[in-house]
């Protein structure tokens, strides 16, 4: 009996999802509302319910994946078939025995057609199986199909639109259509806008091409424009201006197909059903999916939810996208960019994408004026404490000269030149343009080039396997180099002098005149920027890290209300960190909190060589976990008391609720970006504080030396809105000790 009850429960939930899927929605509430609207006509309502139950039960009997059955996809076409037969059958109860076999036929045909369509075009068969079965059954089985009330020629366009909405469930009445439109509006404002726009465009073009007003009043023609606009503009393509343009094109195709099919089926006394929608949408989306390059508009393959939710997912995940090749800086300590991309005089096409680095002191001089160390004849060192007449004439006086040069990524050395003499300052060797150099192959058509290296300083040879951060040589002044500096670029071959390729550096800082360090996750410095890798900043330390398996318990105060939250940290399938927040209740025999069975919120961070990036949040936005999600939407691998950085985690998480609703209305026509969040850090004793600010909102988190979150405070509009204090922690909690941190000890290299 228990198994029967479980089966019935799953079957009913799948059936509700089938109803919701009629309008590209999801959830029991949407499905229940649509099912209730079908029972405006009890005969239709019962017919549709029988069809949906039969289709979903057959899918379970075929042992299809339970999660797919639960999504209701196997019940959509059988549901429509049941509605159609109940609508068209002229003899009341005699329709119901026909519904079950027709539903089974529709389900099996839909499954086979979807398999073919997915394999060839990466798009399902939609309701094509229903259109086939409904046409055949209505034509050959039912002698006198009847559809809806007689057409009214003086109906206004608002009534026609809502009648077309109602015709989706075979009730072409404005009241039924209004109910369905409200369900769409509840689920997605974007789909509601697309439905109205698609109907207006399709109906106008249909009339302009010679279609009759009476055909539109019937509703069956108009529903195809509505469904096509929603499917193309918000379901199969990521909603936005480009998707809306494609939706308009698909609707115009639908209008032409509807005009032709309507005349053919009218001879048989049948409506067009969903033939135009299926033909136009499958052709349009199938053709787009044959693209070899993913360009705008982007497919929603792998995404789920409403158009607004899918856009928010992409907005969050795009920040964590990793470039194919993103090298680290080839230097240690702080250097100045003396010639950047397309910089004068030498970084010109086809060698525009190159960077020159030099070490400068606080005054902007590339050389020291005292304390110059030179080599004696016996190899000893002698110091000169008195300034020379012209210290810039000696290579040893330049801060860059002899500084280590690092490999920017793993690779294999393909060229190493080390025997070219360094030039005296002010002179150049034009014959050997790049001077001493190393070329490393990192991937197919990706080679990094390090030029103007110091005479006999190259430590590697062709064929050596190199690791990122390995010292490969020293900075010199060989080749076309009037003073010591490091030239770096990326090229597509191992041939010296090949054209350069665009690239970006990862994980570096730019120091402003006030001494603060702006963290750059991925980008390129500009000329005269003073830059350093995050790990080589003198006072940097590894950023707080969430330890998998840790369990934290917080006392949360929001206004006068005090609750407890328990956070559990786990690793997700992709190696990121998933935090789940539970409402905690005290155990009877101890002070330890026991989390409730279901989490109230979940947040996911992706972790890679660039740090932590928040990519997903689900659940209550009144929880402390949501404040934490926004407060740490982006955290680099290392931080310093002087670090500042920024992030834009997506409009869905930074816009006020009123604007979030407006975003759904405007999403088909424009892109609304959320507020930028600005981050800064302070370090007091063993406590690290990370401060995030956006607009008038401010979040402060305090971390212990062992990497435990001690306190969280959220301030909204100048008023303390939420505080969370840790009251218990268990499990292994530690800070990930990332190797490779470098603290310059050489006084010749100015520290950050």
CORLINCOR-V170565 format. One record per residue. PSI is psi in radians with two decimals (* if undefined). BURIAL is I if it has 9 or more other ideal C-beta (glycine too) atoms within 8 Angstrom, else O. Layout:
psi=PSI burial=BURIAL
psi=PSI burial=BURIAL
This chain:
psi=-0.65 burial=O
psi=-0.70 burial=O
psi=-0.65 burial=O
psi=-0.73 burial=O
psi=-0.70 burial=O
psi=-0.73 burial=O
psi=-0.77 burial=I
psi=-0.68 burial=O
psi=-0.81 burial=O
psi=-0.68 burial=I
psi=-0.70 burial=I
psi=-0.70 burial=O
psi=-0.71 burial=I
psi=-0.64 burial=I
psi=-0.72 burial=I
psi=-0.68 burial=I
psi=-0.57 burial=I
psi=-0.73 burial=I
psi=-0.78 burial=I
psi=-0.64 burial=I
psi=-0.30 burial=I
psi=-0.55 burial=I
psi=0.39 burial=I
psi=0.50 burial=O
psi=-3.04 burial=I
psi=2.83 burial=I
psi=2.60 burial=I
psi=-0.57 burial=I
psi=-0.80 burial=O
psi=-0.77 burial=I
psi=-0.73 burial=I
psi=-0.66 burial=I
psi=-0.74 burial=I
psi=-0.73 burial=I
psi=-0.71 burial=I
psi=-0.66 burial=O
psi=-0.61 burial=I
psi=-0.44 burial=I
psi=0.14 burial=I
psi=-0.65 burial=I
psi=1.74 burial=O
psi=-0.62 burial=O
psi=-0.79 burial=I
psi=-0.77 burial=I
psi=-0.77 burial=I
psi=-0.69 burial=I
psi=-0.77 burial=I
psi=-0.71 burial=I
psi=-0.74 burial=I
psi=-0.77 burial=I
psi=-0.78 burial=I
psi=-0.76 burial=I
psi=-0.73 burial=I
psi=-0.76 burial=I
psi=-0.79 burial=I
psi=-0.65 burial=I
psi=-0.70 burial=I
psi=-0.67 burial=I
psi=-0.69 burial=I
psi=-0.68 burial=I
psi=-0.50 burial=O
psi=-0.01 burial=O
psi=0.65 burial=O
psi=2.75 burial=I
psi=2.28 burial=O
psi=-0.66 burial=O
psi=-0.55 burial=O
psi=-0.67 burial=I
psi=-0.73 burial=I
psi=-0.45 burial=I
psi=-0.14 burial=I
psi=0.10 burial=I
psi=-0.49 burial=I
psi=-0.18 burial=I
psi=-0.07 burial=I
psi=-1.00 burial=I
psi=-0.73 burial=I
psi=-0.63 burial=I
psi=-0.83 burial=I
psi=-0.66 burial=I
psi=-0.75 burial=I
psi=-0.72 burial=I
psi=-0.74 burial=I
psi=-0.79 burial=I
psi=-0.74 burial=I
psi=-0.55 burial=I
psi=-0.75 burial=I
psi=-0.41 burial=I
psi=2.21 burial=I
psi=-0.10 burial=O
psi=0.92 burial=O
psi=-2.05 burial=O
psi=-0.35 burial=O
psi=-0.23 burial=O
psi=-0.55 burial=I
psi=-0.67 burial=I
psi=-0.43 burial=O
psi=-0.41 burial=I
psi=-0.76 burial=I
psi=-0.91 burial=I
psi=-0.62 burial=O
psi=-0.65 burial=I
psi=-0.71 burial=I
psi=-0.72 burial=I
psi=-0.75 burial=I
psi=-0.73 burial=I
psi=-0.81 burial=I
psi=-0.74 burial=I
psi=-0.71 burial=I
psi=-0.71 burial=I
psi=-0.79 burial=I
psi=-0.75 burial=O
psi=-0.71 burial=I
psi=-0.69 burial=I
psi=-0.79 burial=O
psi=-0.79 burial=I
psi=-0.70 burial=I
psi=-0.76 burial=I
psi=-0.57 burial=O
psi=-0.64 burial=O
psi=-0.01 burial=I
psi=0.70 burial=O
psi=2.47 burial=I
psi=3.07 burial=O
psi=0.05 burial=I
psi=-2.23 burial=I
psi=0.53 burial=I
psi=-0.69 burial=I
psi=-0.70 burial=I
psi=-0.78 burial=I
psi=-0.69 burial=I
psi=-0.90 burial=I
psi=-0.75 burial=I
psi=-0.68 burial=I
psi=-0.81 burial=I
psi=-0.83 burial=I
psi=-0.77 burial=I
psi=-0.59 burial=I
psi=-0.80 burial=I
psi=-0.40 burial=O
psi=-0.78 burial=O
psi=2.20 burial=I
psi=-0.67 burial=O
psi=1.32 burial=O
psi=2.41 burial=I
psi=2.36 burial=O
psi=1.95 burial=I
psi=-3.07 burial=I
psi=2.81 burial=O
psi=2.58 burial=O
psi=2.51 burial=O
psi=2.07 burial=O
psi=-0.32 burial=O
psi=0.33 burial=O
psi=2.44 burial=O
psi=2.94 burial=O
psi=-0.51 burial=O
psi=-0.78 burial=O
psi=-0.67 burial=I
psi=-0.71 burial=I
psi=-0.86 burial=I
psi=-0.55 burial=I
psi=-0.67 burial=I
psi=-0.64 burial=I
psi=-0.82 burial=I
psi=-0.52 burial=I
psi=-0.29 burial=I
psi=-0.60 burial=I
psi=0.38 burial=I
psi=0.50 burial=I
psi=1.46 burial=I
psi=1.09 burial=I
psi=2.47 burial=I
psi=-0.63 burial=I
psi=-0.78 burial=I
psi=-0.72 burial=I
psi=-0.66 burial=I
psi=-0.71 burial=I
psi=-0.77 burial=I
psi=-0.67 burial=I
psi=-0.65 burial=I
psi=-0.61 burial=O
psi=-0.78 burial=I
psi=-0.77 burial=I
psi=-0.66 burial=I
psi=-0.72 burial=O
psi=-0.76 burial=I
psi=2.09 burial=I
psi=-0.55 burial=I
psi=-0.82 burial=I
psi=-0.61 burial=I
psi=-0.75 burial=I
psi=-0.75 burial=I
psi=-0.66 burial=I
psi=-0.80 burial=I
psi=-0.80 burial=I
psi=-0.73 burial=I
psi=-0.72 burial=I
psi=-0.77 burial=I
psi=-0.79 burial=O
psi=-0.84 burial=I
psi=-0.76 burial=I
psi=-0.70 burial=I
psi=-0.76 burial=O
psi=-0.65 burial=I
psi=-0.78 burial=I
psi=-0.67 burial=I
psi=-0.49 burial=O
psi=0.08 burial=I
psi=0.08 burial=O
psi=2.76 burial=I
psi=2.63 burial=O
psi=-0.59 burial=O
psi=-0.63 burial=O
psi=-0.62 burial=I
psi=-0.67 burial=I
psi=-0.57 burial=I
psi=-0.47 burial=I
psi=-0.51 burial=I
psi=-0.57 burial=I
psi=-0.81 burial=I
psi=-0.56 burial=I
psi=-0.50 burial=I
psi=-0.64 burial=I
psi=-0.72 burial=I
psi=-0.87 burial=I
psi=-0.69 burial=I
psi=-0.78 burial=I
psi=-0.76 burial=I
psi=-0.75 burial=I
psi=-0.84 burial=I
psi=-0.75 burial=I
psi=-0.30 burial=I
psi=-0.17 burial=I
psi=-0.95 burial=I
psi=-0.39 burial=I
psi=2.52 burial=I
psi=2.12 burial=I
psi=2.43 burial=I
psi=-3.13 burial=I
psi=-0.71 burial=I
psi=-0.70 burial=I
psi=-0.63 burial=I
psi=-0.67 burial=I
psi=-0.75 burial=I
psi=-0.66 burial=I
psi=-0.70 burial=I
psi=-0.73 burial=I
psi=-0.74 burial=I
psi=-0.65 burial=I
psi=-0.69 burial=I
psi=-0.68 burial=I
psi=-0.74 burial=I
psi=-0.70 burial=I
psi=-0.74 burial=I
psi=-0.78 burial=I
psi=-0.72 burial=I
psi=-0.67 burial=I
psi=-0.75 burial=I
psi=-0.83 burial=O
psi=-0.61 burial=I
psi=-0.71 burial=I
psi=-0.61 burial=O
psi=-0.89 burial=O
psi=-0.42 burial=I
psi=-0.50 burial=O
psi=-0.44 burial=O
psi=0.04 burial=O
psi=0.42 burial=O
psi=2.62 burial=I
psi=3.09 burial=I
psi=-0.14 burial=I
psi=-2.37 burial=I
psi=0.39 burial=I
psi=-0.89 burial=I
psi=-0.74 burial=I
psi=-0.83 burial=I
psi=-0.82 burial=I
psi=-0.87 burial=I
psi=-0.74 burial=I
psi=-0.76 burial=I
psi=-0.74 burial=I
psi=-0.78 burial=I
psi=-0.89 burial=I
psi=-0.65 burial=I
psi=-0.72 burial=I
psi=-0.69 burial=O
psi=-0.66 burial=I
psi=-0.14 burial=I
psi=0.00 burial=O
psi=2.48 burial=O
psi=-0.29 burial=O
psi=2.30 burial=O
psi=1.81 burial=O
psi=3.13 burial=O
psi=2.43 burial=O
psi=2.54 burial=I
psi=2.48 burial=I
psi=2.64 burial=I
psi=0.32 burial=I
psi=2.17 burial=O
psi=-0.07 burial=O
psi=2.88 burial=I
psi=2.85 burial=O
psi=-2.97 burial=O
psi=2.86 burial=I
psi=-0.67 burial=I
psi=-0.75 burial=I
psi=-0.70 burial=I
psi=-0.70 burial=I
psi=-0.66 burial=I
psi=-0.69 burial=I
psi=-0.80 burial=I
psi=-0.68 burial=I
psi=-0.76 burial=I
psi=-0.85 burial=I
psi=-0.52 burial=I
psi=-0.46 burial=O
psi=-0.39 burial=I
psi=0.05 burial=I
psi=2.40 burial=O
psi=2.25 burial=O
psi=2.72 burial=O
psi=-0.64 burial=O
psi=2.04 burial=I
psi=1.58 burial=I
psi=2.76 burial=I
psi=3.04 burial=I
psi=2.54 burial=I
psi=0.34 burial=I
psi=2.86 burial=I
psi=2.42 burial=I
psi=-2.88 burial=I
psi=2.24 burial=I
psi=2.87 burial=I
psi=2.40 burial=I
psi=1.97 burial=I
psi=-0.27 burial=I
psi=2.09 burial=I
psi=-2.81 burial=I
psi=2.27 burial=I
psi=0.50 burial=O
psi=2.67 burial=I
psi=2.59 burial=O
psi=-0.26 burial=O
psi=-0.31 burial=I
psi=1.27 burial=I
psi=2.75 burial=O
psi=2.41 burial=O
psi=0.43 burial=O
psi=0.67 burial=I
psi=-0.63 burial=I
psi=1.42 burial=I
psi=2.71 burial=I
psi=2.35 burial=I
psi=2.33 burial=I
psi=2.46 burial=I
psi=2.69 burial=I
psi=2.24 burial=I
psi=2.62 burial=I
psi=-3.07 burial=I
psi=-0.44 burial=O
psi=-0.07 burial=O
psi=0.22 burial=O
psi=2.44 burial=O
psi=-0.04 burial=I
psi=2.76 burial=I
psi=2.70 burial=I
psi=-0.01 burial=O
psi=2.89 burial=I
psi=0.54 burial=O
psi=2.29 burial=I
psi=2.20 burial=O
psi=2.87 burial=I
psi=2.28 burial=O
psi=3.07 burial=O
psi=-0.49 burial=O
psi=0.16 burial=O
psi=-0.07 burial=O
psi=2.98 burial=O
psi=2.44 burial=O
psi=2.42 burial=O
psi=2.54 burial=O
psi=1.85 burial=I
psi=-0.32 burial=O
psi=2.44 burial=O
psi=2.54 burial=O
psi=2.90 burial=I
psi=-0.74 burial=O
psi=1.46 burial=O
psi=-0.36 burial=I
psi=-0.05 burial=I
psi=-0.15 burial=I
psi=2.30 burial=I
psi=-0.66 burial=I
psi=-0.29 burial=I
psi=-0.20 burial=I
psi=2.30 burial=I
psi=-0.62 burial=I
psi=-0.51 burial=I
psi=2.12 burial=I
psi=-0.05 burial=I
psi=2.55 burial=I
psi=2.53 burial=I
psi=2.30 burial=I
psi=2.63 burial=I
psi=2.39 burial=I
psi=-0.25 burial=I
psi=2.94 burial=I
psi=2.58 burial=O
psi=-2.95 burial=I
psi=2.31 burial=I
psi=2.27 burial=I
psi=-0.32 burial=I
psi=2.34 burial=I
psi=2.03 burial=I
psi=2.25 burial=I
psi=-0.05 burial=I
psi=0.31 burial=O
psi=2.29 burial=I
psi=2.60 burial=O
psi=2.61 burial=I
psi=2.58 burial=I
psi=2.52 burial=O
psi=2.29 burial=I
psi=-0.18 burial=O
psi=2.82 burial=O
psi=2.68 burial=O
psi=1.62 burial=I
psi=-0.41 burial=O
psi=-0.83 burial=O
psi=1.41 burial=O
psi=-0.85 burial=I
psi=-0.11 burial=I
psi=-2.62 burial=I
psi=2.33 burial=I
psi=2.82 burial=I
psi=2.33 burial=I
psi=2.22 burial=I
psi=2.30 burial=I
psi=2.17 burial=I
psi=-0.55 burial=I
psi=3.11 burial=O
psi=2.11 burial=O
psi=0.51 burial=O
psi=1.87 burial=I
psi=2.34 burial=I
psi=2.48 burial=I
psi=2.28 burial=I
psi=2.04 burial=I
psi=2.89 burial=I
psi=0.63 burial=I
psi=2.81 burial=I
psi=2.52 burial=I
psi=2.21 burial=I
psi=0.43 burial=O
psi=-0.15 burial=I
psi=2.19 burial=I
psi=0.00 burial=O
psi=2.92 burial=I
psi=2.87 burial=O
psi=2.33 burial=O
psi=-0.26 burial=O
psi=2.43 burial=I
psi=2.22 burial=O
psi=2.51 burial=I
psi=2.60 burial=O
psi=2.34 burial=I
psi=-0.07 burial=O
psi=2.41 burial=O
psi=2.15 burial=O
psi=-0.33 burial=I
psi=-2.99 burial=I
psi=2.64 burial=I
psi=2.38 burial=I
psi=-2.69 burial=I
psi=0.75 burial=I
psi=2.77 burial=I
psi=-2.59 burial=I
psi=1.33 burial=I
psi=1.72 burial=I
psi=-0.29 burial=I
psi=2.77 burial=I
psi=2.26 burial=I
psi=2.89 burial=I
psi=2.21 burial=I
psi=2.31 burial=I
psi=2.43 burial=I
psi=2.99 burial=I
psi=2.43 burial=I
psi=2.98 burial=I
psi=-0.05 burial=O
psi=3.05 burial=O
psi=0.19 burial=O
psi=2.23 burial=O
psi=2.30 burial=O
psi=0.17 burial=O
psi=2.71 burial=I
psi=2.58 burial=O
psi=2.81 burial=I
psi=2.64 burial=I
psi=2.60 burial=O
psi=3.01 burial=I
psi=2.61 burial=I
psi=2.71 burial=I
psi=2.61 burial=I
psi=1.23 burial=I
psi=2.97 burial=I
psi=2.68 burial=I
psi=2.19 burial=I
psi=2.23 burial=I
psi=2.99 burial=O
psi=-0.43 burial=O
psi=-0.12 burial=O
psi=-0.09 burial=O
psi=2.65 burial=I
psi=2.04 burial=I
psi=2.08 burial=I
psi=2.29 burial=I
psi=2.05 burial=I
psi=-0.77 burial=I
psi=2.20 burial=I
psi=-2.96 burial=O
psi=2.38 burial=I
psi=2.77 burial=I
psi=2.97 burial=O
psi=2.38 burial=O
psi=0.05 burial=O
psi=2.43 burial=I
psi=1.97 burial=I
psi=2.77 burial=I
psi=2.64 burial=I
psi=2.64 burial=I
psi=-0.60 burial=I
psi=-0.27 burial=I
psi=0.06 burial=I
psi=2.35 burial=I
psi=-0.72 burial=O
psi=0.42 burial=O
psi=2.75 burial=I
psi=2.74 burial=I
psi=2.42 burial=I
psi=2.77 burial=I
psi=2.47 burial=I
psi=2.37 burial=I
psi=2.13 burial=I
psi=2.14 burial=I
psi=2.44 burial=O
psi=-0.14 burial=O
psi=2.64 burial=I
psi=2.09 burial=I
psi=2.52 burial=I
psi=2.34 burial=I
psi=2.51 burial=I
psi=2.05 burial=O
psi=2.23 burial=I
psi=2.18 burial=I
psi=1.80 burial=O
psi=-2.22 burial=O
psi=-0.04 burial=O
psi=2.34 burial=O
psi=2.24 burial=O
psi=-3.14 burial=O
psi=2.45 burial=I
psi=2.44 burial=I
psi=2.27 burial=I
psi=2.30 burial=I
psi=2.28 burial=I
psi=2.22 burial=I
psi=2.88 burial=I
psi=2.32 burial=O
psi=-3.08 burial=I
psi=-0.36 burial=O
psi=0.22 burial=O
psi=0.08 burial=O
psi=-3.07 burial=I
psi=2.28 burial=I
psi=2.10 burial=I
psi=2.26 burial=I
psi=2.32 burial=I
psi=2.25 burial=I
psi=2.58 burial=I
psi=2.17 burial=I
psi=2.51 burial=I
psi=2.50 burial=O
psi=2.49 burial=I
psi=2.76 burial=I
psi=-0.52 burial=O
psi=0.12 burial=O
psi=3.03 burial=O
psi=-0.06 burial=O
psi=2.42 burial=O
psi=2.48 burial=I
psi=2.16 burial=I
psi=2.59 burial=I
psi=2.95 burial=I
psi=-0.71 burial=O
psi=2.38 burial=O
psi=2.58 burial=I
psi=-0.30 burial=I
psi=2.67 burial=I
psi=2.46 burial=I
psi=2.51 burial=I
psi=2.35 burial=I
psi=2.38 burial=I
psi=2.39 burial=I
psi=2.21 burial=I
psi=-2.86 burial=O
psi=-0.21 burial=O
psi=-0.09 burial=I
psi=-2.60 burial=I
psi=2.38 burial=I
psi=2.13 burial=I
psi=2.20 burial=I
psi=-0.16 burial=I
psi=2.43 burial=I
psi=2.36 burial=I
psi=2.46 burial=O
psi=-2.76 burial=I
psi=2.19 burial=O
psi=0.05 burial=O
psi=-0.06 burial=O
psi=2.77 burial=I
psi=-0.49 burial=I
psi=-0.61 burial=I
psi=-0.71 burial=I
psi=-0.67 burial=I
psi=-0.66 burial=I
psi=-0.81 burial=I
psi=-0.60 burial=I
psi=-0.38 burial=I
psi=0.79 burial=I
psi=-0.42 burial=I
psi=2.16 burial=I
psi=2.14 burial=I
psi=3.01 burial=I
psi=-0.61 burial=I
psi=2.62 burial=I
psi=2.85 burial=I
psi=2.72 burial=I
psi=-0.30 burial=O
psi=0.10 burial=I
psi=2.43 burial=I
psi=2.53 burial=I
psi=3.03 burial=I
psi=2.83 burial=O
psi=2.69 burial=I
psi=1.53 burial=I
psi=0.02 burial=I
psi=2.55 burial=I
psi=-0.57 burial=I
psi=-0.41 burial=I
psi=-0.06 burial=I
psi=-0.32 burial=I
psi=2.59 burial=I
psi=2.72 burial=O
psi=-0.65 burial=O
psi=-0.76 burial=O
psi=-0.50 burial=I
psi=-0.69 burial=I
psi=-0.76 burial=I
psi=-0.57 burial=I
psi=-0.68 burial=I
psi=-0.61 burial=I
psi=-0.67 burial=I
psi=-0.20 burial=I
psi=-0.67 burial=I
psi=-0.26 burial=I
psi=-0.37 burial=O
psi=2.99 burial=O
psi=2.08 burial=O
psi=2.20 burial=I
psi=2.54 burial=O
psi=3.07 burial=I
psi=2.58 burial=O
psi=2.36 burial=O
psi=2.26 burial=I
psi=2.33 burial=I
psi=2.57 burial=I
psi=2.86 burial=I
psi=2.64 burial=I
psi=2.64 burial=O
psi=2.12 burial=I
psi=2.00 burial=O
psi=-2.08 burial=O
psi=0.27 burial=O
psi=2.22 burial=I
psi=2.25 burial=I
psi=2.23 burial=I
psi=2.19 burial=I
psi=2.22 burial=I
psi=2.39 burial=I
psi=2.34 burial=I
psi=2.11 burial=I
psi=-2.19 burial=O
psi=0.26 burial=O
psi=2.47 burial=I
psi=2.33 burial=I
psi=2.34 burial=I
psi=2.22 burial=I
psi=2.48 burial=I
psi=2.28 burial=I
psi=2.40 burial=I
psi=2.99 burial=I
psi=-0.46 burial=O
psi=0.08 burial=O
psi=0.35 burial=I
psi=2.36 burial=I
psi=2.01 burial=I
psi=-0.62 burial=I
psi=2.55 burial=I
psi=2.36 burial=I
psi=2.24 burial=I
psi=2.18 burial=I
psi=2.13 burial=I
psi=2.16 burial=O
psi=0.71 burial=O
psi=0.04 burial=O
psi=2.38 burial=O
psi=2.02 burial=O
psi=-0.58 burial=O
psi=2.45 burial=I
psi=2.52 burial=I
psi=2.19 burial=I
psi=2.31 burial=I
psi=2.29 burial=I
psi=-0.14 burial=O
psi=2.53 burial=O
psi=2.44 burial=I
psi=2.90 burial=O
psi=2.95 burial=I
psi=2.08 burial=O
psi=2.04 burial=I
psi=2.78 burial=O
psi=2.24 burial=I
psi=2.11 burial=O
psi=1.62 burial=O
psi=2.19 burial=I
psi=2.89 burial=O
psi=-0.01 burial=O
psi=2.30 burial=I
psi=2.26 burial=I
psi=1.87 burial=O
psi=2.30 burial=I
psi=-0.23 burial=O
psi=2.01 burial=O
psi=-0.23 burial=O
psi=-0.33 burial=O
psi=1.95 burial=I
psi=2.36 burial=I
psi=2.82 burial=O
psi=* burial=I
